[in-house]
Amino acid sequence: MRRTTVVMAVVVASCGGATPAITAPPATESIETLPPATQPATTIETSACTSAPPRTWAILCQAVELIDEIYVDEVARAELVAAANLGVRGVPATDGGDPPGDVFRCTIPDEAFLSVCEAVLERLQNDHDDPEILVTAALNGIFQYALDPFSSYVPPDYADQLDELGSGAVYDLGLSVSARTRSGEPCSVISESCHLEVVSVFPITPAASQGIVVGDIIVTVDGEALAGLSAEAATALMFGPAGVTVQLGIERSTGPLTKSLVREDFRFDPIEFEMINSSVAYLRLNTFSQLSAQLVGQVLQLSEVESSRAMILDLRDNPGGLVLAAQAIASQFLDGDLVMIERGRDYEYPWEVIEGGLANPSMRLIVLVNRASASASEVLAAVLKERGRATVVGEPTFGKNLVQQVYTARDGGQLRITVARWETPGGTDIGITGLEPDIFIEPDVIGGTDPILDEALSLLGV
């Protein structure tokens, strides 16, 4: 068969400005390939971020710029490139399509990313027909393989469904989910090794009434497979208007099943309070917001609470929220010193106890946690435990000690970037493993009893 020499010219213009042109070897060092009729010579041209179309190279370039500037850890450029290429290679083949033609355009932060352009072009020439899917896979690859499990890109179709916390709580269905590996570690993109697991089921909700249980693995939502989606995007599929039925495809140890849940217009109070008896108060925090911090202060000023000998502070199923709220609520129970230390790449910030805490210092405090207690919940429980102010009862917590910022991507999606980590004043880092309780209690995943609360009451002699 006749061989044809093809020369591939590559012109690079980085996000920050023009860089020298790179060309393939001269014709004397020929590249043997198929005849032009089936594989035409293709020129790769790169351009600055602002000139690229939405949902493709511009977002990858934007993400890399943010990672360089604010990500909590320095990441070598080679790691980002390798991760992007892994993402491209992991996309399943389609039937293929027409080659890109004479010119293939992409946007790269610098010359190191040229191999990503080449990897996408190779897939387009061989076994794939959608460049946007491939470039999005490169972007997801960076988050999946080079960063922490909670940094992510959320496409615009899903971003509007998520609140700024990205907590994993789907209140309208009555459950909370987390992306985990089979060994229980957090992960970011749903795959064979990363599944979306139910970590909490709220009572008297659609999930509870339909028999969803902790440990169920969600594999489809309304027939759409979750594989390949970020954890946030997979969670967002479950959101929607009240009164609409959602079908969840579930894997359970007893076999696969499908559950149909009707969304409810769920409204919950930031806190729940009651007196268990004349000397024991019960306070449940459902989220950490400015309002919840104010309400906790109001509860602590009630005469019956001021005279109580003990309080049960329930943080189970609380996905977190504002760090400022965690600081304010922790300060109600502590006398001076720090709530936590925030550590970024180039800075350290101490979150100090706010003077004037309202809780009676002689009041015994028991904190309840479970696997769905996350972020700000863990801040509060960890510092109260470390200071000896509270006994923590329940399960190891979620394990998210990250400070994140959400940026609007150039396609209207979201780039969720970790900018810092927190630890307790004593140096406790609960990342990945979560906070270990003082007293471990196995929860009742089927329902009907509450062994964690029962243990707290037993400790108080109630």
N, C-alpha and C positions, 0 to 999 in steps of 0.2 A: 504493500500500500504506500502511496506517495506521502511523504512527510512534509509538513509546511512549517516554516519558521514564523513564530508570532512574537512580537516585541510588545510588552506591556509598559506603558508610560504611566508614572505615578506623580501627580503634582500635589504637594501638601501645603495647606494654609491652616495653621493651628487656630485655636480659639482666641489666642492672644495676639495674633498677627501672622504675617507671612514667614515661612521658613524655607530653606533651600529646597529646590525640586529634587526628587529622588526618581531615578529612572532605572529600568531593568538593565541587565547586562547587555553590552552591545551585540549586534547581530552575529558576530563571530562566536559568541557563546549562546548558541541558539537554544530555544525551549521547544521541544517537540510536542505537538499537540494534534488534535483532530483537524481535519480540513476546515477552512473558514465557513463552509456551507452549514456545518453543524455546530461549530463553536467559534464565533467571530472573535477577533482581537478586541479587547475591551480596555479602555482607559479609565483608571480610577482618578477622579478629581475630588479633592476635599475642600471644604469651605468653612468659614467662621460660623459660630453657633447661631448667630442671629439670622443667617440666610437659609438655614435648613428648614424643611417643612416640619409641621407639628408631628408629635408622636414617633419621631425617628431619632436621628443622630443628635439633634439639638438638645434633647432631654438627657441623653447619655453624657454629653459635654457639660450640661448644667450640673448633673449629679457629681461628676468628677471634680468640677470646680468647687462645689460645696464640701466634698470629702477632703480635698486639699486644704480648705480654709478652716473648717470648723469641726470635722469629725474628731471624736475623743482621742483616737489613736492615730499616729502617723502610719500610713499604709504605703508601701513601696509601689511605685508605678507598675513594676513588673507583676505584682500580685493582682492589681486591678485589671491589667490586660489579660492575664491568664484566666481570671474569673470570668471576664466577658467572653472569652473564647470558649470556655466550658459551657456557658449559657447558650451560645450559638450552636455548638455541637450537640447539645441535648434536645434540640427541637425535633420532634418526629418528622419524618419525610412526608411530603405531599406527593401528588401525582407529577409534580414538576410543572414548569411553565416555560415560556420563551425566555432565553437569556436576556440580560439587561440591555444588550445592544452595544453600541460603540462607546458609550460613556456611562460610567457608574459613579454616582455622587454620594459622598458621605461627609460627616462632620466628625473631627477627632480633636481632642484637647492638644495632642502633640504627636510627634512621629512614632512614639512607642505604640500608639493605637492603630497604626497602619495594618497590623496583622488582623485586627478585628474587621476592618473593611474587606480585606482579602478573604477572611473566613466566610463573611456574609456573601460575597460574590461567588465563592466556590459553591456554597449551598444553592444559590440561585441558578447556577449553571448546571447543577447536577440533579438535585432532588427536592427543591422547594420553590414555591411560586409567590411568596409574600414577603417582601423585604421588611415591612413594618413589624411583622411577627418576629423575624430574626433579630432585628435591632432591639426590640423590646426584650427579647430573651438575653441579649448581651447585657442590657441594663439590669435585668433581674439577676443575671449571673454575678454581677459585681456585688449586689446586696446579699446574695445567697452564699457566695463562696469567700468573699473578702472582708465582709463586715459582720457586726453582731447580729443575732437572730431577730432583733426587733427593728432594725433599720430596714426601710423598704420603699419601693415605688408602688403607688396605688394608681391605676389608670383612672381617667376621668369618669368612666361609666360606673365606678364603684366609690369614688372619693366622696361624692355627695351623700352617700348613705352612712358614712362614718362620722362620728363625732371626733373632736380634736384629741381625745384620749386614746382612741384605738384600743379599747379595753378588752374586747372580745365578748362583752356582754350584749346579748340580743334580748332586750327586755320584752319586746312585743311577743316573743315566743316563750320567754321564761327560762332561758338557759345562758350559760357562759361557756365559751370554747377557747381552746388554746392549741396552737400548732406545736406538736411534740414528735420527737423521734420515738422509736420503739423502746429505747432505753430511758425515755422520760425527759430528755434534754430539749430545750426550746429550739425551734427551727423556723425558717422564714418562707419557704416555697413548698407547696404541697406536692409530694412525689411518693414513690414507693417507700422511701425511707423517712418521710415526714408526713404525718397525718393530722387531721383536725379532730381533736378529741373533746368530748363534753366533760368539763371539769366541775360544773355545778348546774343543778336544776332547782329553780325557785318553786316554792310550794304554791298551789292553787293557780297554776298557769297552764297554757296549752301544752308545754313540754311535759309537765308533771301528769296531766290528765291523760296524755297519750302514751305514757309509760317510758319516756326517754329516761335513761339512767346515766349516772356518772360512769365514764369509761367507754361509752358508745363512741364509735368513730364515724364521722359524717363523711361520705365519699361523693355524694351528689346532692344538688339542690335543684328541685324542679327538673330533674333529669340531666342537668349540666354537671359534667365531671369536674371535680375541683383540682385535679392534677395539673400542675403548671401555673396555678394562681398563687399569688402571695397570700399569706395568712389573712391580711386585712381584706383583700379582694374576695377571698372565699367567705369570710364572715359577712361582708357586705351583701352577698347574694341572698342572705336570709332576711334582710331588712325590706320593708315595703309598707304599703297602706294597710290599715286595720281592716279586718273582715275578709281578707284574701287568704286562700289556702296555700300553704307551702308544703311541698313533698320533700322529705329528707330521706335519702338513701343511706342506710346505716349498716356498718359491720359490727357484729357482736360475737362474742365467743361461741354462742349457740348457732350462729349463721347469719346471713344477710336478711334485712327486712326493710320495709318502707313504712314511714310514719307520715301521716297527713295532719298538719297543725294549722289552725286558723289564727292568724295574727290578731292580737287584742290591742286596743289603744291603752297601753300600759302607762300608768302614772304611779310613781312611788315617792314617798316622803324622803327627804335627805336623811332624816333620822327617825327612829322609833324609840319611844320611852315609856316605861311603866315601872311602878313599884311592885316588886315581887312580894314583899311583905313590908312591914313598917321600918325595917332596917337594911334592906337590900334593894338597890336600884338596878334596873336593867336599861342599858342604852345601846341601841344598834345604829351604826353608821353605814348607810348604803352607798355613800359617795363622799368625796372630799371636794367641797365647793365653798365659796365664800359664805353662802347661806348656811351650810351645815356647820361651819365654824361658829357662826353667830348663834345658831340654835343650841349648840353644845354649851356655850357660855350661859345662855338663858336657863337651860336645864340645871346646871351646876349651882345656880342662884336660888333654885326652889328650896323652900324651907325643909321639905321632907328629904331632899337630897343632901343638903348641908348637914343634917343630923344623922344621915345613914352611916352605918359602920362599914359598908362594902358596896362596890359597884361592879357589875359585869359589863364590860365594854366589848360588844360583838362586832368584829370586823370581817366575819365570814362573807364570802361572795362579794366583797367590796373591791372593785377593780382599780381604785385609786382616784386620782384627780389632781387638783392643784397642790403643788408642794407648799405654797403659802398657807393653805388650809391645814396641811399636816403640821406645819410649824406652829400655827396658832392653837390647834387642838392639843398637841403635845405640851405646849407651854402651860396649859391649864393644870397639868398634873406634875410639872417639874419646877424645881427651884434653882434657877440659874444654869450656867454652863451652856452646852450646845445641844441642838436637836440632831444635827447631822453635819457632815462635811461634804461639800460638792467639789469633785476634782475633775477639771477639764484637762485638755492637752497641755495648756500653758498657764493654768491658773488653779488656785484653790480658794474656795469660798466657804466660810463658816456660817451655818445657819444657827443663830443664837436663840436661846430660850427668851421669849418675850416676858418681861416682868409683869407681875400682877395676876398669876394663875388663881383661878377661883375654886379649884377642887380642895376639899378638906384634906390636909396632908395626912391625917390619921385614918382616912377612909381606905380600906383595903381595896385593891384593884385587881381584877382578873380579866385578861384579854383573850377572846376567842378568835381563832384563825383557822382557815382551811386552805386547800390548794388554789382556790380562786381569790384569796386575799393577795392583792398585788400592789406594787409601786408605793403610793403614799400610805397604804395600809401597812406595808412592811416597814416603812420609815417609822411610823408611830409605834408599832408593836416592838420593833427592834430596840429603839431607844428606851422605852419603858422597861423592857426586860433587862437591858444592860445596866440601867441605873438602879435596878432592884426595886423599882416602883410598882411593877406588876408581875404576876405569874401568868405565863402564856400557855394556853391549853388548846389542843386541837391537832392539826396536821402541819407538816412543813408547808410554808407558803409558796407562792408562785415562782419567785426568784427573779424579779425585775428591779434592778437597782440603777436604772438609767434615767438620765435627763435628756429629753428629746425635743427637737423643734420640727415643726411641720412647715414646709415650703411649697408654694404653688408651682407645679411644673409648667413648662411652656405649653403643654397641651391641656391644661386645666386639671390635671391629676395632682397627686401629692408626692413629695419626696420627704420621707420621715427619716431624719438624721439624728443619731445619738451624738450629743455634744459634751456630755459629762457622765460620770458615775458618782453615786453617793455611797458613803459608808458611815457607820456610827462613830461617835467621838472616840470610842475605844478601838476602832479599826475593824469592826465586823463588816464583812462584805458578803451580802446574801445573794449576789448574782448567780444565776443558773440553779443553785441548790436550794435557794429559799431559806427562810428563817426557821430554825429548829425550835419547836415549842419546848417549854419546860416539862410539860406532861403531854405525851402523845396519846391521842384517842382516835381509834378508827371510827369514821363517820358511818351513819346508817344510810347507805346509798339507795336502799329500796324505799324507805320512808316509814313513817309511823312512830318513830322514836327519835330522840335527840341526845345521843350519848355524850356529846361534847358539852352541851349545856348542863346535862345531868351531872357530869364530873365537876363543873364549876360550882353548882349548887351544893354538891357533896362536900367540896372543900370549904364551903362557907357554913356547913352544918344546917343547910335548909332542906 
